[in-house]
Amino acid sequence: MTSAKDTGAKDTGAKDTGEKGKGRVLQAKGSVREAIGKITGNAAVEKQGLRESEAGAKQAEADHPSDTPIDTGAKD
């Protein structure tokens, strides 16, 4: 098997794992939910998507994401 280093290709860092990666996923999920809320005219879904997107952005940018409580507004 050849790697990016063997082929001379640039490694884009596609393996984004850990808390920052989870934050980016949450941010994307929230953005999609927010858009669906706007399209359907459902303010509650739009608001929840906005909260998830903001929480994901904070988690992705945090130095120690596991120390940062994330409030997505989800009801348990």
N, CA, C and O atoms as a Tripos MOL2 file, in Angstrom:
@<TRIPOS>MOLECULE
protein
  304   303    76     0     0
PROTEIN
NO_CHARGES

@<TRIPOS>ATOM
      1 N           0.8440   -1.1750    0.0000 N.3       1 MET1
      2 CA          0.0000    0.0000    0.0000 C.3       1 MET1
      3 C           0.8880    1.2360    0.0000 C.2       1 MET1
      4 O           1.8920    1.2880    0.7090 O.2       1 MET1
      5 N           0.5170    2.2170   -0.7890 N.am      2 THR2
      6 CA          1.3170    3.4330   -0.8630 C.3       2 THR2
      7 C           0.6510    4.5420   -0.0580 C.2       2 THR2
      8 O          -0.5760    4.6250    0.0080 O.2       2 THR2
      9 N           1.4550    5.3730    0.5390 N.am      3 SER3
     10 CA          0.9280    6.4960    1.3060 C.3       3 SER3
     11 C           1.1290    7.7770    0.5130 C.2       3 SER3
     12 O           1.7270    7.7760   -0.5630 O.2       3 SER3
     13 N           0.6140    8.8730    1.0710 N.am      4 ALA4
     14 CA          0.7710   10.1680    0.4190 C.3       4 ALA4
     15 C           2.2480   10.5270    0.2920 C.2       4 ALA4
     16 O           2.6510   11.1730   -0.6760 O.2       4 ALA4
     17 N           3.0550   10.1120    1.2640 N.am      5 LYS5
     18 CA          4.4830   10.4160    1.2180 C.3       5 LYS5
     19 C           5.1670    9.6380    0.0950 C.2       5 LYS5
     20 O           6.0750   10.1550   -0.5560 O.2       5 LYS5
     21 N           4.7280    8.3830   -0.1330 N.am      6 ASP6
     22 CA          5.3240    7.5570   -1.1760 C.3       6 ASP6
     23 C           5.0270    8.0960   -2.5700 C.2       6 ASP6
     24 O           5.8690    7.9980   -3.4620 O.2       6 ASP6
     25 N           3.8500    8.6600   -2.7660 N.am      7 THR7
     26 CA          3.4460    9.1130   -4.0910 C.3       7 THR7
     27 C           3.7990   10.5690   -4.3540 C.2       7 THR7
     28 O           3.6800   11.0500   -5.4800 O.2       7 THR7
     29 N           4.2290   11.2620   -3.3210 N.am      8 GLY8
     30 CA          4.5470   12.6680   -3.4690 C.3       8 GLY8
     31 C           3.3160   13.5530   -3.3580 C.2       8 GLY8
     32 O           3.4090   14.7720   -3.5050 O.2       8 GLY8
     33 N           2.1610   12.9430   -3.0980 N.am      9 ALA9
     34 CA          0.9270   13.7140   -2.9610 C.3       9 ALA9
     35 C           0.9190   14.4450   -1.6290 C.2       9 ALA9
     36 O           1.5380   14.0160   -0.6550 O.2       9 ALA9
     37 N           0.2160   15.5360   -1.6140 N.am     10 LYS10
     38 CA          0.1310   16.3380   -0.3930 C.3      10 LYS10
     39 C          -0.8480   15.6800    0.5800 C.2      10 LYS10
     40 O          -1.9600   15.3070    0.2060 O.2      10 LYS10
     41 N          -0.4160   15.5450    1.8300 N.am     11 ASP11
     42 CA         -1.2880   15.0000    2.8660 C.3      11 ASP11
     43 C          -2.2130   16.1180    3.3240 C.2      11 ASP11
     44 O          -1.7540   17.1270    3.8590 O.2      11 ASP11
     45 N          -3.5160   15.9440    3.1150 N.am     12 THR12
     46 CA         -4.4760   16.9880    3.4410 C.3      12 THR12
     47 C          -4.9840   16.8900    4.8630 C.2      12 THR12
     48 O          -5.7850   17.7230    5.2880 O.2      12 THR12
     49 N          -4.5390   15.8930    5.6090 N.am     13 GLY13
     50 CA         -4.9960   15.7450    6.9900 C.3      13 GLY13
     51 C          -6.4450   15.3100    7.0720 C.2      13 GLY13
     52 O          -7.1690   15.7390    7.9700 O.2      13 GLY13
     53 N          -6.8790   14.4680    6.1540 N.am     14 ALA14
     54 CA         -8.2680   14.0560    6.0950 C.3      14 ALA14
     55 C          -8.6980   13.2610    7.3170 C.2      14 ALA14
     56 O          -9.8930   13.1350    7.5830 O.2      14 ALA14
     57 N          -7.7470   12.7290    8.0580 N.am     15 LYS15
     58 CA         -8.0880   11.9450    9.2390 C.3      15 LYS15
     59 C          -8.2280   12.8880   10.4310 C.2      15 LYS15
     60 O          -7.3430   12.9540   11.2850 O.2      15 LYS15
     61 N          -9.3270   13.6060   10.4860 N.am     16 ASP16
     62 CA         -9.5740   14.5700   11.5480 C.3      16 ASP16
     63 C         -10.3740   13.8680   12.6410 C.2      16 ASP16
     64 O         -11.5990   13.7750   12.5620 O.2      16 ASP16
     65 N          -9.6810   13.3820   13.6460 N.am     17 THR17
     66 CA        -10.3400   12.6410   14.7010 C.3      17 THR17
     67 C         -10.2630   13.4080   16.0020 C.2      17 THR17
     68 O          -9.6430   14.4700   16.0720 O.2      17 THR17
     69 N         -10.8790   12.8820   17.0110 N.am     18 GLY18
     70 CA        -10.8200   13.5060   18.3180 C.3      18 GLY18
     71 C         -11.9250   14.5200   18.5030 C.2      18 GLY18
     72 O         -12.8670   14.5960   17.7140 O.2      18 GLY18
     73 N         -11.7910   15.3020   19.5670 N.am     19 GLU19
     74 CA        -12.8170   16.2560   19.9470 C.3      19 GLU19
     75 C         -13.0070   17.3630   18.9080 C.2      19 GLU19
     76 O         -14.1340   17.7950   18.6630 O.2      19 GLU19
     77 N         -11.9250   17.8190   18.3040 N.am     20 LYS20
     78 CA        -12.0630   18.8750   17.2940 C.3      20 LYS20
     79 C         -12.8460   18.3620   16.0900 C.2      20 LYS20
     80 O         -13.6660   19.0820   15.5210 O.2      20 LYS20
     81 N         -12.5880   17.1180   15.7060 N.am     21 GLY21
     82 CA        -13.3320   16.5170   14.5940 C.3      21 GLY21
     83 C         -14.8000   16.3650   14.9370 C.2      21 GLY21
     84 O         -15.6660   16.5970   14.0950 O.2      21 GLY21
     85 N         -15.0830   15.9770   16.1700 N.am     22 LYS22
     86 CA        -16.4710   15.8520   16.6120 C.3      22 LYS22
     87 C         -17.1560   17.2180   16.6010 C.2      22 LYS22
     88 O         -18.3370   17.3350   16.2760 O.2      22 LYS22
     89 N         -16.3910   18.2450   16.9620 N.am     23 GLY23
     90 CA        -16.9430   19.5920   16.9280 C.3      23 GLY23
     91 C         -17.3070   20.0230   15.5290 C.2      23 GLY23
     92 O         -18.3410   20.6550   15.3180 O.2      23 GLY23
     93 N         -16.4610   19.6840   14.5680 N.am     24 ARG24
     94 CA        -16.7410   20.0370   13.1730 C.3      24 ARG24
     95 C         -17.9650   19.2880   12.6550 C.2      24 ARG24
     96 O         -18.7660   19.8390   11.9010 O.2      24 ARG24
     97 N         -18.1020   18.0320   13.0650 N.am     25 VAL25
     98 CA        -19.2720   17.2490   12.6610 C.3      25 VAL25
     99 C         -20.5300   17.8590   13.2540 C.2      25 VAL25
    100 O         -21.5410   17.9860   12.5630 O.2      25 VAL25
    101 N         -20.4840   18.2370   14.5260 N.am     26 LEU26
    102 CA        -21.6300   18.8570   15.1830 C.3      26 LEU26
    103 C         -21.9800   20.1850   14.5100 C.2      26 LEU26
    104 O         -23.1540   20.5120   14.3380 O.2      26 LEU26
    105 N         -20.9640   20.9330   14.1350 N.am     27 GLN27
    106 CA        -21.1770   22.2070   13.4600 C.3      27 GLN27
    107 C         -21.8740   21.9910   12.1120 C.2      27 GLN27
    108 O         -22.8140   22.7110   11.7770 O.2      27 GLN27
    109 N         -21.4210   21.0140   11.3510 N.am     28 ALA28
    110 CA        -22.0290   20.7180   10.0460 C.3      28 ALA28
    111 C         -23.4690   20.2360   10.2190 C.2      28 ALA28
    112 O         -24.3650   20.6490    9.4820 O.2      28 ALA28
    113 N         -23.6790   19.3650   11.1940 N.am     29 LYS29
    114 CA        -25.0180   18.8500   11.4690 C.3      29 LYS29
    115 C         -25.9630   19.9860   11.8370 C.2      29 LYS29
    116 O         -27.1090   20.0290   11.3920 O.2      29 LYS29
    117 N         -25.4620   20.9050   12.6590 N.am     30 GLY30
    118 CA        -26.2750   22.0440   13.0520 C.3      30 GLY30
    119 C         -26.6000   22.9480   11.8830 C.2      30 GLY30
    120 O         -27.7150   23.4600   11.7830 O.2      30 GLY30
    121 N         -25.6430   23.1480   11.0040 N.am     31 SER31
    122 CA        -25.8780   23.9910    9.8280 C.3      31 SER31
    123 C         -26.9500   23.3920    8.9250 C.2      31 SER31
    124 O         -27.7980   24.1060    8.3900 O.2      31 SER31
    125 N         -26.9010   22.0820    8.7650 N.am     32 VAL32
    126 CA        -27.9110   21.3990    7.9410 C.3      32 VAL32
    127 C         -29.2800   21.5140    8.6040 C.2      32 VAL32
    128 O         -30.2730   21.8040    7.9370 O.2      32 VAL32
    129 N         -29.3320   21.2890    9.9090 N.am     33 ARG33
    130 CA        -30.6060   21.3720   10.6310 C.3      33 ARG33
    131 C         -31.1700   22.7980   10.5610 C.2      33 ARG33
    132 O         -32.3750   22.9910   10.3960 O.2      33 ARG33
    133 N         -30.2840   23.7860   10.6880 N.am     34 GLU34
    134 CA        -30.7120   25.1820   10.6020 C.3      34 GLU34
    135 C         -31.3060   25.4750    9.2220 C.2      34 GLU34
    136 O         -32.3460   26.1260    9.1190 O.2      34 GLU34
    137 N         -30.6560   25.0020    8.1760 N.am     35 ALA35
    138 CA        -31.1540   25.2130    6.8100 C.3      35 ALA35
    139 C         -32.5070   24.5340    6.6000 C.2      35 ALA35
    140 O         -33.3970   25.0970    5.9630 O.2      35 ALA35
    141 N         -32.6540   23.3300    7.1360 N.am     36 ILE36
    142 CA        -33.9340   22.6180    7.0180 C.3      36 ILE36
    143 C         -35.0300   23.4020    7.7250 C.2      36 ILE36
    144 O         -36.1480   23.5120    7.2210 O.2      36 ILE36
    145 N         -34.7020   23.9490    8.9010 N.am     37 GLY37
    146 CA        -35.6670   24.7700    9.6240 C.3      37 GLY37
    147 C         -36.0870   25.9930    8.8360 C.2      37 GLY37
    148 O         -37.2620   26.3580    8.8290 O.2      37 GLY37
    149 N         -35.1280   26.6310    8.1690 N.am     38 LYS38
    150 CA        -35.4490   27.8070    7.3470 C.3      38 LYS38
    151 C         -36.3300   27.4230    6.1620 C.2      38 LYS38
    152 O         -37.3010   28.1120    5.8510 O.2      38 LYS38
    153 N         -35.9870   26.3280    5.5120 N.am     39 ILE39
    154 CA        -36.7330   25.8930    4.3300 C.3      39 ILE39
    155 C         -38.1670   25.5260    4.6830 C.2      39 ILE39
    156 O         -39.1040   25.8780    3.9660 O.2      39 ILE39
    157 N         -38.3290   24.8130    5.7970 N.am     40 THR40
    158 CA        -39.6580   24.3460    6.1880 C.3      40 THR40
    159 C         -40.4320   25.3790    6.9910 C.2      40 THR40
    160 O         -41.6210   25.1940    7.2500 O.2      40 THR40
    161 N         -39.7760   26.4600    7.3880 N.am     41 GLY41
    162 CA        -40.4420   27.4810    8.1900 C.3      41 GLY41
    163 C         -40.6290   27.0700    9.6400 C.2      41 GLY41
    164 O         -41.4850   27.6120   10.3390 O.2      41 GLY41
    165 N         -39.8290   26.1110   10.0940 N.am     42 ASN42
    166 CA        -39.9180   25.6210   11.4690 C.3      42 ASN42
    167 C         -38.8650   26.3380   12.3120 C.2      42 ASN42
    168 O         -37.6850   25.9900   12.2700 O.2      42 ASN42
    169 N         -39.2930   27.3320   13.0700 N.am     43 ALA43
    170 CA        -38.3780   28.1570   13.8560 C.3      43 ALA43
    171 C         -37.6650   27.3570   14.9440 C.2      43 ALA43
    172 O         -36.5100   27.6440   15.2600 O.2      43 ALA43
    173 N         -38.3310   26.3670   15.5150 N.am     44 ALA44
    174 CA        -37.7200   25.5670   16.5790 C.3      44 ALA44
    175 C         -36.5470   24.7480   16.0400 C.2      44 ALA44
    176 O         -35.4990   24.6740   16.6820 O.2      44 ALA44
    177 N         -36.7120   24.1410   14.8840 N.am     45 VAL45
    178 CA        -35.6400   23.3480   14.2700 C.3      45 VAL45
    179 C         -34.4990   24.2700   13.8510 C.2      45 VAL45
    180 O         -33.3260   23.9360   14.0210 O.2      45 VAL45
    181 N         -34.8490   25.4280   13.3050 N.am     46 GLU46
    182 CA        -33.8340   26.4000   12.9010 C.3      46 GLU46
    183 C         -33.0110   26.8590   14.1030 C.2      46 GLU46
    184 O         -31.7860   26.9510   14.0200 O.2      46 GLU46
    185 N         -33.6750   27.1460   15.2080 N.am     47 LYS47
    186 CA        -32.9890   27.5940   16.4290 C.3      47 LYS47
    187 C         -32.0990   26.4910   16.9940 C.2      47 LYS47
    188 O         -30.9740   26.7580   17.4150 O.2      47 LYS47
    189 N         -32.5940   25.2580   17.0050 N.am     48 GLN48
    190 CA        -31.7950   24.1420   17.5040 C.3      48 GLN48
    191 C         -30.5640   23.9310   16.6270 C.2      48 GLN48
    192 O         -29.4800   23.6540   17.1410 O.2      48 GLN48
    193 N         -30.7200   24.0580   15.3190 N.am     49 GLY49
    194 CA        -29.5950   23.9270   14.4030 C.3      49 GLY49
    195 C         -28.5540   25.0070   14.6360 C.2      49 GLY49
    196 O         -27.3540   24.7360   14.5860 O.2      49 GLY49
    197 N         -29.0020   26.2200   14.8870 N.am     50 LEU50
    198 CA        -28.0880   27.3190   15.1640 C.3      50 LEU50
    199 C         -27.2940   27.0510   16.4440 C.2      50 LEU50
    200 O         -26.0870   27.2890   16.4890 O.2      50 LEU50
    201 N         -27.9700   26.5580   17.4780 N.am     51 ARG51
    202 CA        -27.2820   26.2330   18.7460 C.3      51 ARG51
    203 C         -26.2550   25.1260   18.5390 C.2      51 ARG51
    204 O         -25.1410   25.2060   19.0560 O.2      51 ARG51
    205 N         -26.6290   24.0910   17.7830 N.am     52 GLU52
    206 CA        -25.6850   22.9940   17.5210 C.3      52 GLU52
    207 C         -24.4870   23.4750   16.7240 C.2      52 GLU52
    208 O         -23.3520   23.0870   17.0010 O.2      52 GLU52
    209 N         -24.7380   24.3100   15.7450 N.am     53 SER53
    210 CA        -23.6610   24.8300   14.9200 C.3      53 SER53
    211 C         -22.6860   25.6590   15.7500 C.2      53 SER53
    212 O         -21.4710   25.5110   15.6160 O.2      53 SER53
    213 N         -23.2130   26.5250   16.6020 N.am     54 GLU54
    214 CA        -22.3620   27.3540   17.4650 C.3      54 GLU54
    215 C         -21.5920   26.4950   18.4630 C.2      54 GLU54
    216 O         -20.4100   26.7350   18.7100 O.2      54 GLU54
    217 N         -22.2610   25.4910   19.0370 N.am     55 ALA55
    218 CA        -21.5950   24.6070   19.9930 C.3      55 ALA55
    219 C         -20.4740   23.8220   19.3110 C.2      55 ALA55
    220 O         -19.4010   23.6410   19.8860 O.2      55 ALA55
    221 N         -20.7190   23.3630   18.1050 N.am     56 GLY56
    222 CA        -19.6970   22.6370   17.3490 C.3      56 GLY56
    223 C         -18.5040   23.5140   17.0250 C.2      56 GLY56
    224 O         -17.3600   23.0620   17.0820 O.2      56 GLY56
    225 N         -18.7670   24.7690   16.6860 N.am     57 ALA57
    226 CA        -17.6750   25.7050   16.3820 C.3      57 ALA57
    227 C         -16.8210   25.9420   17.6260 C.2      57 ALA57
    228 O         -15.5930   25.9740   17.5420 O.2      57 ALA57
    229 N         -17.4660   26.1080   18.7720 N.am     58 LYS58
    230 CA        -16.7220   26.3080   20.0260 C.3      58 LYS58
    231 C         -15.8850   25.0790   20.3540 C.2      58 LYS58
    232 O         -14.7320   25.2000   20.7680 O.2      58 LYS58
    233 N         -16.4600   23.9050   20.1720 N.am     59 GLN59
    234 CA        -15.7590   22.6660   20.4730 C.3      59 GLN59
    235 C         -14.5670   22.4790   19.5360 C.2      59 GLN59
    236 O         -13.5070   22.0300   19.9700 O.2      59 GLN59
    237 N         -14.7280   22.8130   18.2700 N.am     60 ALA60
    238 CA        -13.6470   22.6440   17.2940 C.3      60 ALA60
    239 C         -12.5030   23.6180   17.5550 C.2      60 ALA60
    240 O         -11.3530   23.3110   17.2430 O.2      60 ALA60
    241 N         -12.7990   24.7770   18.1180 N.am     61 GLU61
    242 CA        -11.7820   25.7960   18.3520 C.3      61 GLU61
    243 C         -11.1460   25.7240   19.7400 C.2      61 GLU61
    244 O         -10.1040   26.3390   19.9660 O.2      61 GLU61
    245 N         -11.7440   24.9970   20.6610 N.am     62 ALA62
    246 CA        -11.2730   24.9540   22.0450 C.3      62 ALA62
    247 C          -9.9080   24.2700   22.1470 C.2      62 ALA62
    248 O          -9.6280   23.3150   21.4230 O.2      62 ALA62
    249 N          -9.0600   24.7700   23.0540 N.am     63 ASP63
    250 CA         -7.7520   24.1610   23.2890 C.3      63 ASP63
    251 C          -7.9050   22.7840   23.9190 C.2      63 ASP63
    252 O          -7.2140   21.8360   23.5430 O.2      63 ASP63
    253 N          -8.8050   22.6860   24.8670 N.am     64 HIS64
    254 CA         -9.0810   21.4190   25.5480 C.3      64 HIS64
    255 C         -10.5840   21.1840   25.4810 C.2      64 HIS64
    256 O         -11.2940   21.4420   26.4540 O.2      64 HIS64
    257 N         -11.0790   20.6960   24.3380 N.am     65 PRO65
    258 CA        -12.5170   20.5790   24.1270 C.3      65 PRO65
    259 C         -13.2370   19.7390   25.1700 C.2      65 PRO65
    260 O         -14.3970   20.0070   25.4820 O.2      65 PRO65
    261 N         -12.5770   18.7380   25.7070 N.am     66 SER66
    262 CA        -13.2600   17.8990   26.6800 C.3      66 SER66
    263 C         -13.5320   18.6500   27.9760 C.2      66 SER66
    264 O         -14.3830   18.2360   28.7640 O.2      66 SER66
    265 N         -12.8130   19.7590   28.2090 N.am     67 ASP67
    266 CA        -13.0300   20.5730   29.3970 C.3      67 ASP67
    267 C         -14.1270   21.6070   29.1860 C.2      67 ASP67
    268 O         -14.5870   22.2280   30.1440 O.2      67 ASP67
    269 N         -14.5480   21.7980   27.9370 N.am     68 THR68
    270 CA        -15.5330   22.8080   27.6010 C.3      68 THR68
    271 C         -16.9040   22.1680   27.5280 C.2      68 THR68
    272 O         -17.1410   21.3230   26.6650 O.2      68 THR68
    273 N         -17.8200   22.5520   28.4190 N.am     69 PRO69
    274 CA        -19.1740   21.9870   28.3230 C.3      69 PRO69
    275 C         -19.8630   22.5180   27.0750 C.2      69 PRO69
    276 O         -19.7900   23.7070   26.7670 O.2      69 PRO69
    277 N         -20.5260   21.6270   26.3700 N.am     70 ILE70
    278 CA        -21.2050   21.9900   25.1400 C.3      70 ILE70
    279 C         -22.7060   21.8540   25.3650 C.2      70 ILE70
    280 O         -23.1990   20.7720   25.6870 O.2      70 ILE70
    281 N         -23.4310   22.9630   25.1940 N.am     71 ASP71
    282 CA        -24.8780   22.9490   25.3280 C.3      71 ASP71
    283 C         -25.4880   23.0160   23.9510 C.2      71 ASP71
    284 O         -25.4920   24.0770   23.3260 O.2      71 ASP71
    285 N         -26.0050   21.9010   23.4670 N.am     72 THR72
    286 CA        -26.6080   21.8730   22.1470 C.3      72 THR72
    287 C         -28.1120   22.1740   22.2120 C.2      72 THR72
    288 O         -28.7800   22.2710   21.1830 O.2      72 THR72
    289 N         -28.6230   22.3190   23.4230 N.am     73 GLY73
    290 CA        -30.0460   22.5900   23.5700 C.3      73 GLY73
    291 C         -30.8970   21.3490   23.4230 C.2      73 GLY73
    292 O         -32.1240   21.4380   23.4700 O.2      73 GLY73
    293 N         -30.2800   20.1960   23.2480 N.am     74 ALA74
    294 CA        -31.0290   18.9510   23.1000 C.3      74 ALA74
    295 C         -31.6280   18.5460   24.4310 C.2      74 ALA74
    296 O         -31.0080   18.6960   25.4830 O.2      74 ALA74
    297 N         -32.8310   18.0350   24.3670 N.am     75 LYS75
    298 CA        -33.5040   17.5710   25.5780 C.3      75 LYS75
    299 C         -33.2350   16.0880   25.7540 C.2      75 LYS75
    300 O         -33.4850   15.2920   24.8490 O.2      75 LYS75
    301 N         -32.7310   15.7250   26.9060 N.am     76 ASP76
    302 CA        -32.4100   14.3120   27.1830 C.3      76 ASP76
    303 C         -33.6030   13.5440   27.6560 C.2      76 ASP76
    304 O         -33.4990   12.3480   27.9300 O.2      76 ASP76
@<TRIPOS>BOND
     1     1     2 1
     2     2     3 1
     3     3     4 2
     4     3     5 am
     5     5     6 1
     6     6     7 1
     7     7     8 2
     8     7     9 am
     9     9    10 1
    10    10    11 1
    11    11    12 2
    12    11    13 am
    13    13    14 1
    14    14    15 1
    15    15    16 2
    16    15    17 am
    17    17    18 1
    18    18    19 1
    19    19    20 2
    20    19    21 am
    21    21    22 1
    22    22    23 1
    23    23    24 2
    24    23    25 am
    25    25    26 1
    26    26    27 1
    27    27    28 2
    28    27    29 am
    29    29    30 1
    30    30    31 1
    31    31    32 2
    32    31    33 am
    33    33    34 1
    34    34    35 1
    35    35    36 2
    36    35    37 am
    37    37    38 1
    38    38    39 1
    39    39    40 2
    40    39    41 am
    41    41    42 1
    42    42    43 1
    43    43    44 2
    44    43    45 am
    45    45    46 1
    46    46    47 1
    47    47    48 2
    48    47    49 am
    49    49    50 1
    50    50    51 1
    51    51    52 2
    52    51    53 am
    53    53    54 1
    54    54    55 1
    55    55    56 2
    56    55    57 am
    57    57    58 1
    58    58    59 1
    59    59    60 2
    60    59    61 am
    61    61    62 1
    62    62    63 1
    63    63    64 2
    64    63    65 am
    65    65    66 1
    66    66    67 1
    67    67    68 2
    68    67    69 am
    69    69    70 1
    70    70    71 1
    71    71    72 2
    72    71    73 am
    73    73    74 1
    74    74    75 1
    75    75    76 2
    76    75    77 am
    77    77    78 1
    78    78    79 1
    79    79    80 2
    80    79    81 am
    81    81    82 1
    82    82    83 1
    83    83    84 2
    84    83    85 am
    85    85    86 1
    86    86    87 1
    87    87    88 2
    88    87    89 am
    89    89    90 1
    90    90    91 1
    91    91    92 2
    92    91    93 am
    93    93    94 1
    94    94    95 1
    95    95    96 2
    96    95    97 am
    97    97    98 1
    98    98    99 1
    99    99   100 2
   100    99   101 am
   101   101   102 1
   102   102   103 1
   103   103   104 2
   104   103   105 am
   105   105   106 1
   106   106   107 1
   107   107   108 2
   108   107   109 am
   109   109   110 1
   110   110   111 1
   111   111   112 2
   112   111   113 am
   113   113   114 1
   114   114   115 1
   115   115   116 2
   116   115   117 am
   117   117   118 1
   118   118   119 1
   119   119   120 2
   120   119   121 am
   121   121   122 1
   122   122   123 1
   123   123   124 2
   124   123   125 am
   125   125   126 1
   126   126   127 1
   127   127   128 2
   128   127   129 am
   129   129   130 1
   130   130   131 1
   131   131   132 2
   132   131   133 am
   133   133   134 1
   134   134   135 1
   135   135   136 2
   136   135   137 am
   137   137   138 1
   138   138   139 1
   139   139   140 2
   140   139   141 am
   141   141   142 1
   142   142   143 1
   143   143   144 2
   144   143   145 am
   145   145   146 1
   146   146   147 1
   147   147   148 2
   148   147   149 am
   149   149   150 1
   150   150   151 1
   151   151   152 2
   152   151   153 am
   153   153   154 1
   154   154   155 1
   155   155   156 2
   156   155   157 am
   157   157   158 1
   158   158   159 1
   159   159   160 2
   160   159   161 am
   161   161   162 1
   162   162   163 1
   163   163   164 2
   164   163   165 am
   165   165   166 1
   166   166   167 1
   167   167   168 2
   168   167   169 am
   169   169   170 1
   170   170   171 1
   171   171   172 2
   172   171   173 am
   173   173   174 1
   174   174   175 1
   175   175   176 2
   176   175   177 am
   177   177   178 1
   178   178   179 1
   179   179   180 2
   180   179   181 am
   181   181   182 1
   182   182   183 1
   183   183   184 2
   184   183   185 am
   185   185   186 1
   186   186   187 1
   187   187   188 2
   188   187   189 am
   189   189   190 1
   190   190   191 1
   191   191   192 2
   192   191   193 am
   193   193   194 1
   194   194   195 1
   195   195   196 2
   196   195   197 am
   197   197   198 1
   198   198   199 1
   199   199   200 2
   200   199   201 am
   201   201   202 1
   202   202   203 1
   203   203   204 2
   204   203   205 am
   205   205   206 1
   206   206   207 1
   207   207   208 2
   208   207   209 am
   209   209   210 1
   210   210   211 1
   211   211   212 2
   212   211   213 am
   213   213   214 1
   214   214   215 1
   215   215   216 2
   216   215   217 am
   217   217   218 1
   218   218   219 1
   219   219   220 2
   220   219   221 am
   221   221   222 1
   222   222   223 1
   223   223   224 2
   224   223   225 am
   225   225   226 1
   226   226   227 1
   227   227   228 2
   228   227   229 am
   229   229   230 1
   230   230   231 1
   231   231   232 2
   232   231   233 am
   233   233   234 1
   234   234   235 1
   235   235   236 2
   236   235   237 am
   237   237   238 1
   238   238   239 1
   239   239   240 2
   240   239   241 am
   241   241   242 1
   242   242   243 1
   243   243   244 2
   244   243   245 am
   245   245   246 1
   246   246   247 1
   247   247   248 2
   248   247   249 am
   249   249   250 1
   250   250   251 1
   251   251   252 2
   252   251   253 am
   253   253   254 1
   254   254   255 1
   255   255   256 2
   256   255   257 am
   257   257   258 1
   258   258   259 1
   259   259   260 2
   260   259   261 am
   261   261   262 1
   262   262   263 1
   263   263   264 2
   264   263   265 am
   265   265   266 1
   266   266   267 1
   267   267   268 2
   268   267   269 am
   269   269   270 1
   270   270   271 1
   271   271   272 2
   272   271   273 am
   273   273   274 1
   274   274   275 1
   275   275   276 2
   276   275   277 am
   277   277   278 1
   278   278   279 1
   279   279   280 2
   280   279   281 am
   281   281   282 1
   282   282   283 1
   283   283   284 2
   284   283   285 am
   285   285   286 1
   286   286   287 1
   287   287   288 2
   288   287   289 am
   289   289   290 1
   290   290   291 1
   291   291   292 2
   292   291   293 am
   293   293   294 1
   294   294   295 1
   295   295   296 2
   296   295   297 am
   297   297   298 1
   298   298   299 1
   299   299   300 2
   300   299   301 am
   301   301   302 1
   302   302   303 1
   303   303   304 2
@<TRIPOS>SUBSTRUCTURE
     1 MET1         2 RESIDUE 1 A MET
     2 THR2         6 RESIDUE 1 A THR
     3 SER3        10 RESIDUE 1 A SER
     4 ALA4        14 RESIDUE 1 A ALA
     5 LYS5        18 RESIDUE 1 A LYS
     6 ASP6        22 RESIDUE 1 A ASP
     7 THR7        26 RESIDUE 1 A THR
     8 GLY8        30 RESIDUE 1 A GLY
     9 ALA9        34 RESIDUE 1 A ALA
    10 LYS10       38 RESIDUE 1 A LYS
    11 ASP11       42 RESIDUE 1 A ASP
    12 THR12       46 RESIDUE 1 A THR
    13 GLY13       50 RESIDUE 1 A GLY
    14 ALA14       54 RESIDUE 1 A ALA
    15 LYS15       58 RESIDUE 1 A LYS
    16 ASP16       62 RESIDUE 1 A ASP
    17 THR17       66 RESIDUE 1 A THR
    18 GLY18       70 RESIDUE 1 A GLY
    19 GLU19       74 RESIDUE 1 A GLU
    20 LYS20       78 RESIDUE 1 A LYS
    21 GLY21       82 RESIDUE 1 A GLY
    22 LYS22       86 RESIDUE 1 A LYS
    23 GLY23       90 RESIDUE 1 A GLY
    24 ARG24       94 RESIDUE 1 A ARG
    25 VAL25       98 RESIDUE 1 A VAL
    26 LEU26      102 RESIDUE 1 A LEU
    27 GLN27      106 RESIDUE 1 A GLN
    28 ALA28      110 RESIDUE 1 A ALA
    29 LYS29      114 RESIDUE 1 A LYS
    30 GLY30      118 RESIDUE 1 A GLY
    31 SER31      122 RESIDUE 1 A SER
    32 VAL32      126 RESIDUE 1 A VAL
    33 ARG33      130 RESIDUE 1 A ARG
    34 GLU34      134 RESIDUE 1 A GLU
    35 ALA35      138 RESIDUE 1 A ALA
    36 ILE36      142 RESIDUE 1 A ILE
    37 GLY37      146 RESIDUE 1 A GLY
    38 LYS38      150 RESIDUE 1 A LYS
    39 ILE39      154 RESIDUE 1 A ILE
    40 THR40      158 RESIDUE 1 A THR
    41 GLY41      162 RESIDUE 1 A GLY
    42 ASN42      166 RESIDUE 1 A ASN
    43 ALA43      170 RESIDUE 1 A ALA
    44 ALA44      174 RESIDUE 1 A ALA
    45 VAL45      178 RESIDUE 1 A VAL
    46 GLU46      182 RESIDUE 1 A GLU
    47 LYS47      186 RESIDUE 1 A LYS
    48 GLN48      190 RESIDUE 1 A GLN
    49 GLY49      194 RESIDUE 1 A GLY
    50 LEU50      198 RESIDUE 1 A LEU
    51 ARG51      202 RESIDUE 1 A ARG
    52 GLU52      206 RESIDUE 1 A GLU
    53 SER53      210 RESIDUE 1 A SER
    54 GLU54      214 RESIDUE 1 A GLU
    55 ALA55      218 RESIDUE 1 A ALA
    56 GLY56      222 RESIDUE 1 A GLY
    57 ALA57      226 RESIDUE 1 A ALA
    58 LYS58      230 RESIDUE 1 A LYS
    59 GLN59      234 RESIDUE 1 A GLN
    60 ALA60      238 RESIDUE 1 A ALA
    61 GLU61      242 RESIDUE 1 A GLU
    62 ALA62      246 RESIDUE 1 A ALA
    63 ASP63      250 RESIDUE 1 A ASP
    64 HIS64      254 RESIDUE 1 A HIS
    65 PRO65      258 RESIDUE 1 A PRO
    66 SER66      262 RESIDUE 1 A SER
    67 ASP67      266 RESIDUE 1 A ASP
    68 THR68      270 RESIDUE 1 A THR
    69 PRO69      274 RESIDUE 1 A PRO
    70 ILE70      278 RESIDUE 1 A ILE
    71 ASP71      282 RESIDUE 1 A ASP
    72 THR72      286 RESIDUE 1 A THR
    73 GLY73      290 RESIDUE 1 A GLY
    74 ALA74      294 RESIDUE 1 A ALA
    75 LYS75      298 RESIDUE 1 A LYS
    76 ASP76      302 RESIDUE 1 A ASP
